[in-house]
Amino acid sequence: MTTTTTSPVLTATGVTMRFGGLTAVQAVDLDVHPGEIVGLIGPNGAGKTTFFNCLTGLYVPTEGSVAYRGTVLPPKPHLVTQAGIARTFQNIRLFANMTVLENVLVGRHTRTKEGLWSALLRGPGFKRAETASKARAMELLEFTGLADKADHLSRNLPYGEQRKLEIARALASDPGLLLLDEPTAGMNPQETRATEELVFAIRDLGTAVLVIEHDMRFIFNLCDRVAVLVQGQKLVEGTSETVQSDERVIAAYLGTPFEGAPGAEEAAEVEAAESGATGGATQDEAQRGPTARTEDGQ
């Protein structure tokens, strides 16, 4: 596993998110450094996805700030993607009626310079950009093992390959930081192992990774550091060994109360607030890039 002392690519400082009178994320600090894989775990309703949404501009934090390479990010998903952060979602959100290649090309739009008139007139500049984008998209499909499926509709891919396609689309924006929201959800052991190898390969390319996951074996094998959220607050952060041996983490996952622990009713309220707010993302957000939802609602 990689350790580094370089300046962080991501600095989240005091991030707080409230939905009315309910606090889903409270004063969370987190850094991610280049070449590092960091895990974010916690029971259901802990605020993990809400925190991700704050990092990627889907939510405007009630308090706190999110910075990428020292620059505070505007709370707009397409601008966050343009800055260098890309993500996948817990539920697969591909463009079902587009081909595998076309889905990856959607992720390239933040890295192309051609404007509306260039696209309409289809001049030499547009054609060069289109050729370069297709070449890069095919590189990513080769990297993720999907090159032979480039012309297939994404909806016809097996589940594990749809997950890979989401990652390829996110990588198309050439991010310095990739956020993965439960990338192995619903996978069998072989698919989970392939995803682990893919994440390591992404890290080896120089892209930092922040990952939410409920599969503890996967997360502890994968990550250099792990942070634990419980009802929106960071309970502990450290190496896999440190986190696994922390009695508060064990209690949180076993459902055993510890001092200051939320009750089941409070945790359920947070989970419901997360689901309701995420479900309310707009069609306009969906069209803005690989950090947002798709029109297929998947």
N, C-alpha and C positions, 0 to 999 in steps of 0.2 A: 504494500500500500504506500501511497505517496504522502510525504510530508513536505511542507514548504513554509518559508518565512516571507515570501513576497507579498506585495500589497494585494488586498482582496479584490476580486472582480465584483463581488456583491457585498454591500454593507447595509443591513437592515437595522435601524436604530429606533428603539422604542415603539415599534409598530403596534398600534391599537386599532381595532375595528369594532364599532358598536352598531347594532341594529336596534334603533329605538333605545329602550332601557337595558337591552341585553348586550353584554360584552362577550364577543366571540373570540377575540384575540386581544391580549393585554400586555403591552410593553415588552414585546419580544425583540431581542437583539440577536442577530446572526450574521456571521461573516462566512464567505466561501472564497477560497484562494484558487489561483490558477493550478490546474493539474490535480485538483482535489475532488473526491466524491464524498458528499455529505448526505447523511440520511436524516429524514424527519419522520418520527414515529409518534404514536399516541393512540389511545382508545378512540372509538367512534365518538364524534362530537367534540373532539379535542381542539378543533380550529385549524387543522392542517391545510385543508383546501382553501379556507378563507384566507389564511396567511399567503398561500400561493397566489391567490387572486389579487391580494394587495401588492405582491412583488411584481406582477405582470400587468398592472394597470386596469384590470377589470373592476377592481374596487379602489376608491380613494380612501386611504387610511384616515380614520378619525383623528389620530395623532401619530407622530413619528414620521420617518422618512426612509426612502429606499434609494440607494445610490449604486450605480454601475461604474466601476473604475473611477470612483471619486466624484462622479457627477450625479446629482439628484435627478431621478427620472420623473418625467411628466406622467400623470395618471391616465395615459392613453395607450391601449394595447398595441396599436401599430407603431407608435413612437418608441415603446419599450422594445419591440422586436427590432426596429431599425437601429436602436442603440446597441443591441447585442445579446438580448435575452430571448430565448424561445422556449416553448413548453408543449407538452402533450397533456391530455385530459384523462381523468379517471374513466370516463365512458368514451368509447371510440367515436371520433367526430371527423370522419372523412367525407369527401364529396362522393357519394355513393355512385352517381351516374357518370362520373369522370373516370378516365383511365388512371392506372397507377402512375404513369409518367406525368399526366396532367395534374394530379394531386401534388406531386413534388414541385412542379413548375409554379403552382400557386404560392408555395413557400419562397420562391425566388424573387417575388415582386418587389420586396424592400431593397434588393440589391441591384435592380436595374435602373438605368438613368433615363430611359426613353419616356417621353411624355405622350399626351393624348394625340397631338397632331402627327407625331412620328409614327404612332401605332396606326392611325387612320390612313396615312399616306404610304406606310410600309416602305419607307426609304431604306438606303443602304445601312444607316445606323441602326434602325430597328431590326433589320435582318441579321446583322452581326450580333446584336444583343440576344436575339431569339436563338441563334445558333449556339452562342456561349451558354445560355441558360439551359438548353437541352443537353449540352455536353456535361455540364455540372450536375444536372438532375440524373443523368445516366451513371455518372461516377458514384453518386449517393445510392442509387439502386444496386449497383454492383457491390458497394460497401456493405449494404444491409442484406444482400443475397436475394434481391428481387428483380434483377436486371432482365431475367427471362420472362417476367410477368408485366413488363412495361406497358404492353398494349391491352392488358386485361382490365375490365372494370373493377374498381376497388371493392365493390360489394360482393364480387365473386371470389375474393381471396379468403383462405382459411383464417380463422380468428387470430392465430399467432402472427401471420403475415400482415394482417391489418394493423396490428400493434407495431410491427417493424416499419410499415409504411408511414404511420404517424410520426415515428422518430425520424425517418428519412425526410419527411416534409418539414419538420422542425429544423433539421440540420441544413436545409436548403437556404436558410437565411444567414448561414455562416455565423452562428452565435458563439460568443465567448463563454456563455453559461447556458446550460440546458436544464430545464426543470421537467422532471418526469413524475406524473401523478399516478401512482399505482400501476407501473408498467407491466407487472406480471399477473394482474388480476384475471382470474379465470383460466390461467395457463396450467398445463400439465408440467411435471418435473423436467422433461426434456426441453420444452419451450422456455421454461424459467432459466435453465442453464444457458440456453442460447442467448437469452436477453442479458444475462450477467456478462457473458463474453462480449456482447455488443457494447455494453456500457463501458467495459474496460477498454475496448478498442476506441470508443469515442474519447475517453480520457487521454489515451495515448496520442490522439491527434492534437491535444492541447486544449480541449474544451472541458471546462469545469462542469460538474454535474451535481444537482440537488434533487433528491428523490424522496417521495412519499411512498411508503410500502407497508403492508400489513404482514407480509411474509418475513418473519424475523430471521430465519436462516439466510434468506437472500440478502437482507439488509446488513446483517452482521458480517457476512462474507465479503460484501461489496465495498463497504464504506470505510473511509479514513476516520471520520468522526460521525457521531450520531447525536441529534438533539431530540429530546422528548417533550412533547406538549401534553398538558393535562388541563382541560377546560381553558384553553387559550393562553396558558402561561407556560413558559419554558421551565420544566422541572429540573432537568439536568442536561449537561452536554459533555461529551468526552469520547474516548475510544470505545469500541464495541465492548471490550472487557469491562471498562468502567461502568457503562450503562447497564450491562447485563447483571452486574453484581449490586446495583443500587436497590436497596430495599423499597424505596418509594416507587420505583419503576415496576418492580415485581408486584407490589400491592395494587398499583393502578391497573395492571393487566389482569390480575386475578380477581379484581373487584373488591379487594379488601380495603376498607377505609384507612387513610392515614391522616395525620393532623392537617386540617385545612383542605382536605379533599372534597370535591363537589359531590353532591348526592346524585342519584340516578336521574331524578327529575330535572336538575339543572343541566346535566350533560345532554339529556334529550332535547331540552330547549335550544341549546347551542347547535346541535346537529340539525334540528328543524330549521333554524335560522339560516344556516349554511345552505341547506338544500333549497329553501325558498328563494334566497337571494341569487344563487347560481342559476336557478330555473328562470329567473327574470331577466337574464341577459338579452339584449335586444338583437333584432335581425341586423341592424346597422353594425353592431360590434362583430357579428359573425362574418361580415364581408371584409373586415379590415386586415385579416392576415392569419398566419398559422397560430397565433396565440389565442384566437377567439373561436366561437362556436361556428358550426356550419349550417347551411340552409336546410340540410337534411335532418338536423336535430339529433344526430347520433352521438 
